[in-house]
Amino acid sequence: MPHLKTQPLSVQSHLRDQVANALRAALIAGDLRPGVIYSAPALAAELGVSATPVREAMLDLAREGLVEAVRNKGFRVTEMTEQDLDEFTEIRTLIEVPTVGRVAATTAVEQLEALRPLAHQIVTAAQEHDILKYLEADHRFHLELLALAGNHHLVEVVADLRKRSRLFGLGSLNGTGRLVASAQEHVELLDLMVNGRIQEAEECMRRHLAHVRTLWAGSQADGR
């Protein structure tokens, strides 16, 4: 049984969400491994809660494609194939690249600049090897940027794709320069958009998503 890097959770009305977030963090850190079956009672003991909110949280993760139920045993962490990762990247590229161009062409500079603190938070988190803060800031930056296009359904689709392409075992990449390089692209993208360099901004986003795909490959390989 893995040792989950989290504090015992308090019993609150949103305990199910707390448990789900703790399990996502364990996936990211590599404490929960793809292909392995985990029981709700065992995970509950690690988290200091009853088995019920763990089962409920696991069902939420199953809907996101991160785990799958195994009858009378528990839940197996989903293994993503190279084809899965390629397809996630293709869909995100089809959506996010032209949307970035549209946002760059139609959004006030002040609205774009409001995202700069988030862009710097991403870089700082990467430099400090804080994977969870990195992903939280990265998640907010991308979705808030896309939200400027005014299509909330588009934002929901990308949010779902991001959940399904969760970086399993990303903690193993700590100490490398790959995460910092990817983080700095957020600042570069914002600079291009603020300056109205639309085609270059689209190319930057395309390159960024390709680099994220490389991170996925790295975390998959290092997690073996």
C-alpha positions in Angstrom: 0.0 0.0 0.0 1.5 3.4 -0.9 2.0 6.1 1.6 -0.1 9.0 0.4 1.6 12.4 0.8 -1.3 14.2 2.5 -2.6 15.2 5.9 -5.6 13.3 7.4 -8.8 14.9 6.0 -11.4 16.4 8.3 -15.1 15.4 8.0 -16.8 18.2 6.2 -19.7 18.6 3.8 -17.3 18.5 0.8 -15.3 15.5 2.0 -16.0 13.7 -1.2 -14.3 16.5 -3.1 -11.4 16.7 -0.6 -10.8 12.9 -1.1 -11.0 13.2 -4.9 -8.4 16.0 -4.8 -6.1 14.0 -2.5 -6.3 11.0 -4.8 -5.6 13.2 -7.9 -2.5 14.5 -6.0 -1.4 11.0 -5.3 -1.7 10.1 -9.0 0.3 13.1 -10.0 3.0 12.3 -7.4 3.2 8.7 -8.6 2.0 7.3 -5.2 -0.9 5.6 -7.0 0.4 3.6 -10.0 -1.2 2.9 -13.4 -2.5 -0.7 -13.7 -2.6 -1.3 -9.9 -5.8 -2.1 -8.1 -6.5 -0.2 -4.8 -9.3 -0.9 -2.4 -11.5 1.9 -0.9 -11.0 0.7 2.7 -7.2 0.7 2.4 -7.2 4.1 0.8 -9.6 5.4 3.5 -7.3 4.2 6.2 -4.4 6.1 4.6 -6.5 9.3 4.4 -8.1 8.9 7.8 -11.7 8.8 6.6 -14.4 6.2 6.1 -14.6 4.1 3.0 -17.8 5.8 1.7 -16.4 9.1 0.6 -13.4 7.3 -1.0 -15.8 5.1 -3.0 -17.8 8.2 -4.0 -14.6 10.0 -5.0 -13.3 7.1 -7.0 -16.6 7.1 -9.0 -15.9 10.7 -9.8 -12.4 9.8 -11.0 -13.9 6.9 -13.0 -16.1 9.4 -14.8 -13.0 11.4 -15.6 -11.3 8.3 -17.0 -8.6 8.2 -14.4 -9.6 4.9 -12.7 -11.9 2.0 -13.5 -14.0 -0.1 -11.2 -12.9 -3.7 -10.7 -15.7 -5.9 -9.3 -15.3 -7.0 -5.7 -11.7 -5.7 -5.6 -11.6 -1.9 -5.8 -10.4 0.5 -8.5 -7.6 0.2 -11.0 -5.6 3.3 -12.1 -6.1 3.7 -15.8 -3.1 3.2 -18.0 -2.8 5.7 -20.9 -1.3 4.6 -24.1 0.8 6.6 -26.5 -2.2 6.8 -28.8 -4.3 8.2 -26.0 -1.8 10.9 -25.4 -1.4 11.7 -29.1 -5.2 12.0 -29.4 -5.6 14.2 -26.4 -2.9 16.5 -27.8 -4.5 16.6 -31.2 -7.9 17.6 -29.8 -6.5 20.3 -27.6 -4.4 21.7 -30.5 -7.5 21.8 -32.7 -9.4 23.8 -30.0 -6.8 25.9 -28.2 -4.6 27.1 -31.0 -7.3 29.0 -33.0 -9.0 30.1 -29.8 -5.7 31.8 -28.7 -5.6 33.6 -32.0 -9.2 34.8 -31.6 -8.6 35.9 -28.1 -5.4 37.8 -29.1 -7.3 39.6 -31.8 -10.4 40.6 -29.8 -9.4 41.0 -26.1 -8.3 44.2 -24.4 -4.7 44.3 -23.3 -5.9 44.9 -19.7 -7.7 41.6 -19.6 -4.7 39.7 -21.0 -2.4 41.4 -18.5 -4.6 40.3 -15.7 -3.4 36.7 -16.4 0.3 37.7 -15.9 0.5 36.9 -12.2 -0.8 33.4 -13.0 1.9 33.0 -15.7 4.6 33.9 -13.2 3.1 31.6 -10.6 3.5 28.7 -13.0 7.2 29.5 -13.5 7.9 30.0 -9.8 6.2 26.7 -9.0 8.2 24.9 -11.6 11.4 26.4 -10.3 10.5 25.3 -6.8 9.6 21.8 -8.0 6.1 22.2 -6.5 4.1 20.0 -8.9 0.7 20.5 -7.3 1.0 24.4 -7.3 2.3 24.2 -10.9 -0.7 22.2 -12.1 -3.2 24.4 -10.2 -1.8 27.6 -11.6 -1.4 26.0 -15.1 -5.0 24.8 -15.0 -6.3 28.3 -14.0 -4.2 30.1 -16.6 -5.3 28.0 -19.6 -9.0 27.9 -18.7 -9.2 31.6 -17.8 -7.4 32.5 -21.0 -9.8 30.3 -23.1 -12.8 31.8 -21.2 -11.9 35.2 -22.8 -13.3 33.8 -26.0 -16.8 33.8 -24.4 -17.7 30.2 -25.0 -18.1 28.3 -21.7 -18.8 25.0 -23.4 -15.4 25.2 -25.0 -13.8 25.8 -21.6 -15.7 22.8 -20.2 -14.5 20.5 -23.0 -10.8 21.5 -22.5 -11.2 21.2 -18.7 -12.4 17.6 -19.2 -9.5 16.8 -21.6 -7.1 18.2 -19.0 -8.5 15.9 -16.3 -8.3 12.9 -18.6 -4.7 13.6 -19.6 -3.6 14.0 -16.0 0.2 13.8 -15.7 0.5 10.5 -13.8 3.8 10.3 -11.9 4.8 13.8 -12.9 6.6 14.1 -9.5 9.4 11.9 -11.0 10.3 14.7 -13.3 11.4 16.9 -10.4 15.0 18.1 -10.8 14.8 18.2 -14.6 14.6 21.4 -16.6 11.7 20.3 -18.7 9.0 21.6 -16.5 10.6 25.0 -16.1 11.0 25.4 -19.9 7.3 24.5 -20.4 6.3 27.0 -17.6 8.2 29.8 -19.2 6.2 29.4 -22.4 3.1 30.8 -20.6 4.9 34.1 -20.2 6.1 34.0 -23.8 2.5 33.3 -25.0 1.1 36.2 -23.0 3.8 38.6 -24.3 2.9 37.7 -27.9 -0.8 38.1 -27.3 -0.4 41.5 -25.6 1.6 42.7 -28.5 -1.0 41.6 -31.1 1.4 39.0 -32.7 -1.5 36.6 -33.4 0.2 34.1 -35.7 3.2 33.9 -33.4 0.9 33.4 -30.4 -0.9 30.5 -32.2 2.5 28.9 -33.0 3.6 29.4 -29.4 0.5 27.6 -28.2 1.0 24.8 -30.7 4.6 24.4 -29.6 3.6 24.5 -25.9 1.1 21.7 -26.3 3.7 19.6 -28.1 6.1 20.2 -25.2 3.3 19.1 -22.8 3.0 15.9 -24.8 6.7 15.4 -24.3 6.2 15.8 -20.5 3.5 13.2 -20.6 5.9 10.8 -22.4 8.6 11.5 -19.8 6.3 10.9 -16.9 5.0 7.7 -18.4 8.6 6.4 -19.0 9.8 7.5 -15.6 6.8 5.9 -13.9 7.6 2.4 -15.2 
